[in-house]
Structure formats: structure tokens, C-alpha cells
């Protein structure tokens, strides 16, 4: 049976090639323990989604093509059939490039709970 191997990322309609090791943390409501005496109850709070990937800076590429200050649509497509759509994602970090390793650039998006689509 196939397990997750490749994630394709599209940001603002542009496919971004990413290195192996990207991370998807799916946000949504989570339960927190609330202790009252000898009882434990729960209180919900929203947790943000976080998508972290590494791409590379190529000759002639403008860094501002990767970075936008406002919100945009982020799509993460898994090779196992799941697609996660984040309609109002935003980048939470500023550009930092690593020389000697292909111009690595880490991109970190934050968003709300995604819409999950499954390919039949």
C-alpha cells in the first residue's frame, strides 16, 4: 500500500518545486484540558495550520515572486490522493537564503482549517 511520499505545493496559482521533508500541520479546533478539583473538562480553541517547505533560488528568479505580504490560496497535493486547500494562507517568515546548498529558502505559511479533497 502506498504511503505519503511527495507533496506538490501551489501558491497563488504558481507551482513551487520543493525539497523532500516538507511538513503539513493541519489546523482546526483542538481540545484543551481544564482541571477543576478532581475533574477534567475540556475547552476548545482554534489552532492554526502550518505548512513548512524548502525550495531553491534559481538564476533569474525574483525573490518577491515567492513572497507576498497579503493572503493567497495555498494548495498542497499529496501523491496519496489528498489535496488540502487553504484559501487565506499567508507567509509568516521573511526570505533567508542559504548559499552553497542550492540557494535553499524556507517558506512557512499559516492558515485556518483547510478544505480536504480526496481523489477517488
C-alpha distance (Angstrom), angle and dihedral (degrees) to the residues before:
residue distance angle dihedral
X1 . . .
X2 3.79 . .
X3 3.79 120.5 .
X4 3.79 129.4 -167.6
X5 3.78 112.3 -65.0
X6 3.81 110.9 145.3
X7 3.80 131.8 33.6
X8 3.81 119.7 -168.7
X9 3.81 116.2 -156.0
X10 3.79 126.7 -155.6
X11 3.82 118.8 -172.6
X12 3.79 119.1 -171.8
X13 3.81 90.7 -16.7
X14 3.83 94.5 -51.6
X15 3.81 121.0 112.2
X16 3.81 111.6 -129.8
X17 3.81 117.1 -157.2
X18 3.80 109.1 -134.7
X19 3.78 136.1 -167.5
X20 3.77 124.7 -116.2
X21 3.81 114.5 -81.8
X22 3.81 103.3 50.8
X23 3.82 116.3 158.8
X24 3.80 131.5 -140.3
X25 3.81 118.3 -167.6
X26 3.79 107.2 -175.9
X27 3.78 113.2 -144.1
X28 3.77 130.3 -150.1
X29 3.78 138.9 111.6
X30 3.79 116.7 -24.6
X31 3.78 131.9 -174.3
X32 3.81 121.9 -120.1
X33 3.77 122.3 -163.9
X34 3.80 115.9 -114.1
X35 3.80 111.8 -166.2
X36 3.80 117.2 -154.0
X37 3.80 112.7 176.4
X38 3.81 105.5 -57.9
X39 3.77 95.6 -16.6
X40 3.77 132.2 86.8
X41 3.78 120.6 -148.2
X42 3.75 131.0 170.7
X43 3.76 136.5 -119.6
X44 3.78 122.1 -169.2
X45 3.76 127.3 -135.0
X46 3.78 134.2 173.6
X47 3.78 117.8 -105.0
X48 3.81 119.8 -161.7
X49 3.78 123.8 -121.7
X50 3.79 114.8 -118.4
X51 3.80 126.7 -161.6
X52 3.82 116.7 -172.0
X53 3.81 122.0 -175.8
X54 3.78 139.2 156.3
X55 3.80 122.7 -133.6
X56 3.80 132.7 170.7
X57 3.80 132.8 -113.9
X58 3.80 110.4 -121.5
X59 3.80 130.2 -158.9
X60 3.81 110.3 -81.9
X61 3.81 93.9 12.0
X62 3.80 118.1 133.3
X63 3.80 114.1 -135.1
X64 3.80 89.6 -144.2
X65 3.83 88.2 64.7
X66 3.82 86.8 69.6
X67 3.79 98.6 38.6
X68 3.78 125.3 63.6
X69 3.78 125.1 169.9
X70 3.81 96.3 -146.1
X71 3.78 135.6 56.1
X72 3.78 125.3 -72.6
X73 3.77 142.3 162.5
X74 3.81 116.1 -77.9
X75 3.80 119.6 -169.5
X76 3.81 124.2 -170.6
X77 3.82 114.5 -168.1
X78 3.80 117.5 -167.5
X79 3.80 122.2 -154.1
X80 3.81 87.2 -129.0
X81 3.83 91.7 68.2
X82 3.80 103.1 -95.8
X83 3.80 119.7 123.7
X84 3.81 121.1 -170.2
X85 3.80 117.8 -160.5
X86 3.81 119.2 -162.1
X87 3.85 105.4 -174.3
X88 3.82 97.2 -173.7
X89 3.80 104.3 33.3
X90 3.79 122.2 149.9
X91 3.78 135.4 -169.5
X92 3.79 112.5 -108.4
X93 3.80 100.7 -170.1
X94 3.80 135.6 59.5
X95 3.81 123.5 -121.3
X96 3.77 116.9 -78.1
X97 3.80 119.8 171.1
X98 3.79 128.1 -161.9
X99 3.81 116.7 -146.7
X100 3.76 123.6 -146.4
X101 3.81 92.3 28.6
X102 3.78 99.3 75.1
X103 3.80 96.0 -77.9
X104 3.80 94.4 -70.1
X105 3.79 115.2 -156.7
X106 3.81 122.6 -172.0
X107 3.80 115.2 -144.7
X108 3.81 119.6 -164.4
X109 3.80 120.2 -172.9
X110 3.80 126.3 -171.9
X111 3.81 122.9 -160.0
X112 3.78 145.0 149.1
X113 3.79 126.0 -96.1
X114 3.82 110.2 -41.4
X115 3.76 129.3 -131.7
X116 3.81 108.2 -114.9
X117 3.80 119.5 -146.2
X118 3.81 124.2 -174.4
X119 3.81 124.5 -153.5
X120 3.80 109.6 -134.3
